[in-house]
Amino acid sequence: MDLGPHAVFIVAAYAGVTLAVAALIVWTRLDARRVAKKLADLEARGIRRRSAGPA
């Protein structure tokens, strides 16, 4: 596969996008864990969500 004279730019662009998407995936997973821990802590203290209905 010949990418021509712009091969360095093309490869760098794909690498940059790959790193950005990977970073977003990692950030989303870490944030989901943080929120889940915070919700579990609140529920353990007896604070319920309004959408859960009456206790």
DAJOCOR-V285361 format. One record per helix or strand of 2 or more residues. SS is the DSSP state (alpha for helix, beta for strand). FROM is the first residue (numbers start at 1). LEN is the number of residues. If there is no record, write none. Layout:
SS | FROM | LEN
SS | FROM | LEN
This chain:
alpha | 4 | 41
alpha | 50 | 3
